[in-house]
Amino acid sequence: MTARPPSAIPAVDPAIVTDIRRASRLANVDFGYLMAQASQESSFQPDAKATTSSATGLYQFIDSTWLTAVKNYGAKYGLGQYASQITTGDAGQPHVADPAVRKAILDLRKDPKIASEIAAEFAHENKTEVERALGRPASSTDLYLAHFLGAQGATSVVKSIEHDGSTKAADLLPAAAAANRSVFYDSTTGEAKTVAQIYQNFAAKIERQINQYSSATGDTSDGAVDAAVFKSPLDTPKLLNQPMLAMMNVITLAAMKLVGETETKDTLSPAQSIDDKRKTDTSA
């Protein structure tokens, strides 16, 4: 997946923002983190599907991780009828006897509300495990690593950095490296990346976006959050249909025309004063 520039915050379907905010509250997980994670994993596309693995949905859960997560947290969110049909085999892998039920459970990944709830619970569990293993609070990068590598994998990377950051990550986690060559190896030289490089790359992907989403939304009501993150319809979010986009673009262009007419006046309007402050404010 090609990450977008850190400064680019896309318009997002307000319904998805509401789902993520609700899930963050129920699981006591940072809202900005869940937003940034969904942005990185799927660009907020509920039906996103990876080409190299079974990863699907808003948070790109692979089949086995999703089944285990639904087994563990499903009952809390009204999915008890599914959770009860997921068993664990001798090798620790989840199993569903009925193929039709298995497919139905996996298809839940495409429901943004359920995907957000399960992702939030999964992040909370990872946070607990990582903090127990490291003996300190988990950072957002620690959690993002745990989502990608599992809590044990993330802990191994962090502890290795503390001991020797030049350790090759592929030597530490060979199975993960084999399945994710673009993460563990330099795309140009083919050289294996160090654990420090892996961590820095994950931090670059997630930390700044967390700050941007948190700053864009703030501690406001759900409606205000939706309006703040949704941004201009001229950004053309993928989740809106064309008639709605056309209508909203007309409204936006009319507003822009009105602003242009206002700017021809000799006096400075309050809106212009605010805009000038934003251009000169370096505190952000």
Summary of the structure (lengths in Angstrom):
residues: 284
radius of gyration: 21.7
end to end distance: 29.0
largest distance: 78.2
contacts: 853
relative contact order: 0.13
helix: 65%
strand: 5%
